[in-house]
Amino acid sequence: MCGLLKGFGGLGAIVALILVIITLLKQLVLLVGFLLTALKVAIVVVFVAVLVMIALAIFRDRRRRANGDI
């Protein structure tokens, strides 16, 4: 009986280890997905900021030319 319990204990430890590894891999996939989403958002924010800076430069140049401050 004791050998049977040790066998089940060893098997249970292996199953628990596999389940822990699967859970950690799921968490890793979620983390990578979150980081990729954050990177995409950062790229979009930088792109919008560059567009706004270009638009401001154009408007500033037009205002200078309208005022005769060339």
C-alpha positions in Angstrom: 0.0 0.0 0.0 2.8 2.4 0.8 4.5 1.9 -2.6 1.2 2.6 -4.3 0.8 5.9 -2.4 4.4 6.9 -3.3 3.6 6.1 -6.9 0.6 8.3 -6.9 2.5 11.0 -5.0 5.2 11.0 -7.7 2.6 11.0 -10.5 0.7 13.8 -8.7 3.9 15.9 -8.5 4.6 15.5 -12.2 1.0 16.5 -13.1 1.2 19.5 -10.7 4.5 20.5 -12.3 3.0 20.2 -15.8 0.0 22.3 -14.7 2.3 25.0 -13.2 4.3 25.2 -16.4 1.1 25.5 -18.5 -0.1 28.3 -16.2 3.2 30.1 -16.4 3.2 29.8 -20.2 -0.3 31.3 -20.4 0.8 34.2 -18.2 3.9 34.7 -20.4 1.7 34.8 -23.5 -0.6 37.4 -21.9 2.4 39.5 -20.9 3.9 39.4 -24.4 0.5 40.4 -25.8 0.2 43.3 -23.4 3.7 44.5 -24.2 3.0 44.3 -27.9 -0.2 46.3 -27.5 1.6 48.9 -25.4 4.3 49.2 -28.1 1.6 49.7 -30.8 -0.1 52.4 -28.7 3.3 54.1 -28.2 4.0 54.1 -31.9 0.6 55.6 -32.7 1.1 58.3 -30.0 4.6 59.2 -31.4 3.2 59.3 -34.9 0.4 61.7 -33.9 2.8 63.9 -32.0 5.0 64.2 -35.1 2.0 65.1 -37.2 1.0 67.8 -34.7 4.5 69.2 -34.7 4.6 69.3 -38.5 1.2 71.1 -38.5 2.3 73.6 -35.9 5.5 74.3 -37.9 3.4 74.9 -41.1 1.0 77.2 -39.3 3.8 79.1 -37.6 5.6 79.6 -41.0 2.4 80.8 -42.6 1.8 83.3 -39.8 5.3 84.6 -40.1 4.9 85.1 -43.9 1.5 86.8 -43.4 3.1 89.2 -40.9 6.1 89.9 -43.2 8.6 88.5 -40.7 10.5 86.5 -43.3 
